[in-house]
Amino acid sequence: MKSIKLLLWIPFIGMLGFLPYANKIEPYVLGMPFLLFWIAFWMVLASIILTIVYKFDPDNQGSDVE
């Protein structure tokens, strides 16, 4: 299950790797220029991916410290 941390690369590649292709104003999505929508979309998706990695990471399953 160590490969769960590979999910952390998805937002990095999506936001920075494809940003030159998303650098346009039109079309408008949800009333926002496409670039603004692209960045907001990846911020939300990154939060979801971080939650998934946090829940399923075996290194995070330690015992409670008292």
NUMAR-229065 format. One record per residue: residue in one letter; x, y, z of N, C-alpha, C, O in turn. Coordinates in nm, 2 decimals. Example, Ala and Ser with C-alpha at 12.3 -4.5 7.8 and 13.67 -1.06 7.14 Angstrom:
  r     n_X     n_Y     n_Z    ca_X    ca_Y    ca_Z     c_X     c_Y     c_Z     o_X     o_Y     o_Z
  A    1.32   -0.57    0.78    1.23   -0.45    0.78    1.32   -0.33    0.78    1.42   -0.33    0.85
  S    1.28   -0.22    0.71    1.37   -0.11    0.71    1.29    0.00    0.79    1.34    0.11    0.80
***
This chain:
  r     n_X     n_Y     n_Z    ca_X    ca_Y    ca_Z     c_X     c_Y     c_Z     o_X     o_Y     o_Z
  M    0.08   -0.12    0.00    0.00    0.00    0.00    0.09    0.13    0.00    0.03    0.24    0.01
  K    0.22    0.11   -0.02    0.30    0.23   -0.02    0.28    0.31   -0.15    0.31    0.43   -0.15
  S    0.21    0.25   -0.25    0.19    0.32   -0.37    0.08    0.43   -0.35    0.05    0.50   -0.45
  I    0.01    0.43   -0.24   -0.09    0.53   -0.22   -0.04    0.67   -0.22   -0.11    0.76   -0.25
  K    0.09    0.68   -0.19    0.15    0.82   -0.19    0.18    0.87   -0.33    0.20    0.99   -0.35
  L    0.17    0.78   -0.42    0.19    0.82   -0.56    0.07    0.91   -0.61    0.08    0.98   -0.71
  L   -0.04    0.90   -0.54   -0.16    0.98   -0.57   -0.13    1.13   -0.55   -0.19    1.22   -0.61
  L   -0.03    1.16   -0.47    0.01    1.30   -0.44    0.06    1.37   -0.56    0.07    1.49   -0.57
  W    0.11    1.29   -0.66    0.16    1.35   -0.78    0.05    1.40   -0.88    0.08    1.49   -0.96
  I   -0.07    1.35   -0.86   -0.18    1.38   -0.95   -0.21    1.53   -0.95   -0.22    1.60   -1.06
  P   -0.23    1.60   -0.83   -0.26    1.74   -0.84   -0.14    1.82   -0.89   -0.16    1.92   -0.96
  F   -0.02    1.78   -0.86    0.10    1.85   -0.90    0.11    1.85   -1.06    0.13    1.95   -1.12
  I    0.09    1.73   -1.11    0.09    1.72   -1.26   -0.03    1.79   -1.32   -0.01    1.86   -1.42
  G   -0.14    1.78   -1.26   -0.26    1.84   -1.32   -0.26    1.99   -1.32   -0.30    2.06   -1.41
  M   -0.21    2.05   -1.21   -0.21    2.19   -1.20   -0.09    2.26   -1.27   -0.11    2.35   -1.34
  L    0.02    2.20   -1.26    0.14    2.26   -1.32    0.17    2.21   -1.46    0.21    2.28   -1.55
  G    0.15    2.08   -1.48    0.19    2.02   -1.60    0.09    2.06   -1.72    0.14    2.07   -1.83
  F   -0.03    2.07   -1.69   -0.13    2.10   -1.79   -0.17    2.24   -1.79   -0.26    2.28   -1.87
  L   -0.11    2.32   -1.71   -0.15    2.47   -1.70   -0.13    2.54   -1.83   -0.21    2.62   -1.86
  P   -0.02    2.52   -1.90   -0.01    2.59   -2.03   -0.13    2.56   -2.13   -0.16    2.64   -2.21
  Y   -0.19    2.44   -2.12   -0.30    2.41   -2.21   -0.43    2.47   -2.16   -0.52    2.48   -2.24
  A   -0.43    2.50   -2.03   -0.56    2.55   -1.97   -0.55    2.71   -1.97   -0.65    2.77   -1.92
  N   -0.44    2.76   -2.01   -0.43    2.91   -2.00   -0.51    2.98   -2.11   -0.45    3.02   -2.22
  K   -0.64    2.99   -2.09   -0.73    3.06   -2.18   -0.84    3.11   -2.10   -0.88    3.06   -2.00
  I   -0.90    3.21   -2.16   -1.01    3.28   -2.09   -1.15    3.21   -2.12   -1.23    3.18   -2.03
  E   -1.17    3.17   -2.24   -1.29    3.11   -2.28   -1.27    2.96   -2.30   -1.16    2.93   -2.35
  P   -1.36    2.88   -2.27   -1.50    2.90   -2.23   -1.51    2.93   -2.08   -1.42    2.91   -2.00
  Y   -1.62    2.99   -2.05   -1.65    3.02   -1.91   -1.72    2.89   -1.85   -1.81    2.83   -1.91
  V   -1.67    2.86   -1.73   -1.72    2.74   -1.66   -1.77    2.79   -1.53   -1.69    2.84   -1.45
  L   -1.90    2.77   -1.50   -1.96    2.81   -1.38   -1.94    2.96   -1.36   -1.93    3.01   -1.24
  G   -1.94    3.03   -1.46   -1.93    3.18   -1.46   -1.79    3.23   -1.44   -1.76    3.35   -1.42
  M   -1.69    3.14   -1.44   -1.55    3.18   -1.42   -1.47    3.16   -1.55   -1.51    3.07   -1.63
  P   -1.37    3.24   -1.57   -1.28    3.21   -1.69   -1.22    3.07   -1.67   -1.20    3.02   -1.56
  F   -1.19    3.01   -1.78   -1.14    2.87   -1.77   -1.02    2.85   -1.68   -1.01    2.75   -1.61
  L   -0.93    2.94   -1.69   -0.81    2.93   -1.60   -0.84    2.93   -1.46   -0.78    2.86   -1.38
  L   -0.93    3.02   -1.42   -0.97    3.03   -1.28   -1.04    2.91   -1.23   -1.02    2.85   -1.12
  F   -1.13    2.85   -1.32   -1.19    2.73   -1.29   -1.09    2.61   -1.28   -1.11    2.53   -1.19
  W   -0.99    2.61   -1.37   -0.89    2.50   -1.36   -0.82    2.50   -1.23   -0.80    2.39   -1.17
  I   -0.78    2.62   -1.18   -0.70    2.63   -1.06   -0.79    2.59   -0.94   -0.75    2.51   -0.85
  A   -0.92    2.64   -0.94   -1.01    2.60   -0.83   -1.04    2.46   -0.83   -1.05    2.39   -0.72
  F   -1.06    2.40   -0.95   -1.09    2.25   -0.96   -0.98    2.17   -0.90   -1.00    2.08   -0.82
  W   -0.85    2.20   -0.93   -0.74    2.13   -0.88   -0.72    2.15   -0.73   -0.67    2.06   -0.66
  M   -0.76    2.26   -0.68   -0.75    2.29   -0.53   -0.84    2.19   -0.46   -0.81    2.14   -0.36
  V   -0.97    2.18   -0.51   -1.07    2.10   -0.45   -1.02    1.95   -0.47   -1.03    1.87   -0.37
  L   -0.98    1.91   -0.58   -0.94    1.78   -0.61   -0.81    1.74   -0.52   -0.80    1.63   -0.48
  A   -0.72    1.83   -0.50   -0.61    1.81   -0.42   -0.65    1.78   -0.28   -0.59    1.70   -0.21
  S   -0.75    1.85   -0.23   -0.80    1.83   -0.09   -0.86    1.69   -0.08   -0.84    1.62    0.02
  I   -0.93    1.65   -0.18   -0.99    1.52   -0.18   -0.88    1.41   -0.18   -0.89    1.31   -0.11
  I   -0.78    1.43   -0.26   -0.67    1.33   -0.27   -0.59    1.33   -0.14   -0.55    1.22   -0.10
  L   -0.56    1.44   -0.08   -0.49    1.44    0.05   -0.57    1.37    0.15   -0.51    1.30    0.24
  T   -0.70    1.38    0.15   -0.79    1.31    0.25   -0.78    1.16    0.22   -0.77    1.08    0.32
  I   -0.78    1.12    0.10   -0.77    0.97    0.07   -0.63    0.92    0.11   -0.63    0.81    0.17
  V   -0.53    0.99    0.09   -0.39    0.95    0.13   -0.39    0.94    0.28   -0.33    0.85    0.33
  Y   -0.44    1.04    0.35   -0.44    1.04    0.49   -0.51    0.92    0.55   -0.46    0.86    0.65
  K   -0.63    0.88    0.49   -0.71    0.77    0.55   -0.64    0.64    0.52   -0.65    0.55    0.60
  F   -0.58    0.62    0.41   -0.53    0.49    0.36   -0.38    0.47    0.37   -0.33    0.36    0.34
  D   -0.31    0.57    0.42   -0.16    0.55    0.43   -0.13    0.46    0.55   -0.17    0.49    0.67
  P   -0.06    0.35    0.53   -0.02    0.26    0.64    0.07    0.33    0.74    0.07    0.29    0.86
  D    0.15    0.43    0.71    0.24    0.49    0.80    0.16    0.58    0.90    0.21    0.62    1.00
  N    0.03    0.61    0.86   -0.05    0.70    0.95   -0.13    0.62    1.05   -0.21    0.68    1.12
  Q   -0.12    0.49    1.05   -0.20    0.41    1.13   -0.13    0.37    1.27   -0.15    0.27    1.32
  G   -0.06    0.47    1.32    0.01    0.45    1.44   -0.08    0.44    1.56   -0.20    0.47    1.55
  S   -0.02    0.41    1.68   -0.10    0.40    1.80   -0.12    0.54    1.86   -0.05    0.63    1.82
  D   -0.22    0.55    1.95   -0.25    0.68    2.01   -0.14    0.71    2.12   -0.10    0.62    2.19
  V   -0.09    0.83    2.12    0.01    0.87    2.22   -0.06    0.92    2.34   -0.15    1.01    2.33
  E   -0.02    0.87    2.46   -0.09    0.92    2.58    0.01    0.99    2.67   -0.02    1.04    2.78
***
